[in-house]
Amino acid sequence: MLYDFAYSGSFVTNGEFTGLTILKANEPFTESKIERLPGSYFITKPEIGNLKLVDIQNSTNPTTQKDTLLTPASQYTKTFNGVKFNITTYHQTYGSATMNTGLMRYEFDGLKETNDSLIFYKVKTKFGGKTFPSTTSFLKGNIKLIDSSDHKILYVQINQAIIERGSVYKPTDPLKIVSNQPIVGNAIYEFYPKNTIKSTSLTDIGIWKNVKLSLIYPFPD
């Protein structure tokens, strides 16, 4: 099973408190069992034999212009707990994107789940630089449900790796915006339901759900 974990207390020993890991279904979730996966973004819906992750890295602090490319810095495969993952790494953007990355919020009237996607209906922007059509869908793999104790969805969080061209701030004096620049970073989209939707109405396949203090979903067969 895949876990999107965050821990504290006695586990806090090395500063790495969040991330992804994979454990057998009957294996206890303990510090000694955690082997953190590189990257946090699935390119496709995760399935056995098709596990593709994007790892966005800071090459220097701060990054320089030559560090940001839309071509991968590296590609490799690695096995975690007997399961093979394909990893593609990129260097993060030099400067910061103005509209393409960061936290953005929306509201919606209803949603529908398919085998591979989650579809939102009557989407409206609350804040953020990116706008979506009234009907918008996202592939499974980076979808997280944030719900209440009685399983009402508070919001749906979509985490995406952004690898494209757009306008970025250049750290010059004075600061300026330059268009058509490579952008490598992440966007967090939060979708808030206007109506009550139960998290139990959605499957566990390809969608992170809260399990105690961890978020988990199983692979389809």
N, C-alpha and C positions, 0 to 999 in steps of 0.2 A: 504494500500500500504506500501511496505517496502522502507525505505530510508537509504542510506549510506551517512551520513551527515558530513559536516565540516563547522563550522561557526566562525565568529569573530565579532568585533565591540561591540554593546551593549549586545550581548549574553554572552560575556566573563566575567563570574562571578565566576566560580568555577574550572576552569582549565580543564574541560572535554569538549573538543571542537569537538571531532569526535566520530563516533560510528554508530550503527544501531538503528533504531526505526521503529515503525509501527503506521500508522495513517489511518483513514478512507479516502476513495478516494476523498471525497469532503471537507475534513477537512484542514484548513490552516496550513501551516508549521510555527509554532511559538514556542518560547522558552517554554512557559507555557504548550504546548502540548507534548513536547519531554519527553519520558520515555525511557531511554537508555537501550537497550537489553544487557544482559551479553554475551560476546563472539562476534567474528567477522567471524566465519567460519561455513558454513553450511555443514553438513555431506552428505546430499542428496539435490537434487533440491527442493527448498522450495515450498510447496503446502499446501493449507489448510488441516489440519489433519495430516500433515507430516512435521513439522517444527523442525528440530534437529540442535542445535548449539553446537559448541565446544568453551569452554572458557579456555584459557591458562593463568595461573596466576603465578605471582612471589610470592612464599610463604614467602621468606625472602630476604633480600638484603645484600650480595649476596645469592643465593640459595645454599644449601648444598647437598651433594651427596644423602642423604636419602630422599630429597624432590622430586627427579626425579624418577618417576615410569611410566611404560607403562600401568598400570592399572589406571582407573579414581580415582581422589581424591573424587569426589562426583557425583551423578546423581540426578536430580530433575526436576519437571515441574513447570512452573510459567505462569500466564496469564498476557498479556500486551494488553491493549485496547480491551479486550474481546476475544483475540486469545491466545491459549495455545501453549507454546514452551517447548520442551524437551531439557534440558541443561546438558551437560557432562563437568566437569571441570578436568583439569590436572595441575600439577605443571611444570613450565618451567625447561629446562635442567640445570643441574649443570655443569658449564663450558660452552663452546660454540661449536656448531657443525662446522666441517671444510668444508664439502661439501653439507650437506643436507639442510641447512637453509640459510636465507639471500636473497639478491637481485641477480637475474640472468637474462640475456638478450639473446634473440634469434631473428632470422629473418625467414620469411616464404614467400612462393609464393602465396598461396591461402588458403581459408578456406570454410567450409561448416557447416551449422547449422542443427542439427536434433532436435527432440522433447526434448531430454534430454542432449545433448552434443554440444560442438563446436569442430570441427576437423580442425587441421592445416596441411598443405601439404608442403613438401620440407623444413622441419625445419632444421636450422643450428644454432649452438651455437655461440654467440658473446662473452659472458664471463659468467663464473659461473661454479660451480663444478658438476652440474647435466647435463647429456646429455639425449636427447629424440630421439626416432626413427624419421625417415623422415616424417612419418605420425603419428601424436599425437593427442589424443582427451582428453578433460576435461569435466567432468560433470558440468552442469549448477549449479549456486548458488553462486559461488565465482569468477565470470567473470565480469570484468569491462572494458568498452570501453572508451578510451581517444581519443577524436576527435577534429577537428578544427571547426571554426565557419561555414564552408561550409560542415560539416558532413563527412570530410575525416578522416578515422581512422589513428591516429598517432601511437598508439600501443594498444594492448590488454593486460590487466593486470590480471593475475591469482593469487589469494591469497589462499594458502593452509596451513592447520594445518599439521605439520609433527610429527607423533607419531610412531617411529620405532627405530631400532638399527643401529648404525653406529659408525664412528670414531669421537671423541670429544677431544678438548684441555682440559687437566686437569690443574687447576691453582696451579701447584706445582713449586718448584724452584730446577732445571730448569724446564721450561714449557715442557710438553710432550704430545704426542698424544696417546690415548688409544682406541683400536678398540672394537667393539661389545658392545658398551655402549648405554643405553637408551637415546634417543633424543626426546625431546618434545619442539617444537618451531614453527616458521612459515617460509614459503618460499614465495617469491614474484617473479613470472615469468613474464617478459615483452616480448611480441612477436611483432616485428616490421614488417609490410608488405613491401615487395619489390615493390608491385604494388598498385595502388589506389583502395581502397575499401571504400565504403560509409557505415557509421554506420546505415543509413536508410535501408540498404539491409538486416539487421538482425532484428528479432522480439524483442519485449520488455519483453518476457517471460524468466525469469531466468537469464537475463543479465542486469547488471547495465548500465544505459545510463544517460548522462548529461541532467539535466533539470534545467535551470538557474544555480544556484549555488549548486544544490543538485543532487544526483544520485538516480534513482528510478526505480523499476520495479513492475508490478502488479502480483498478483497470477492468475494462470489459474483457471477456474471454476472447 
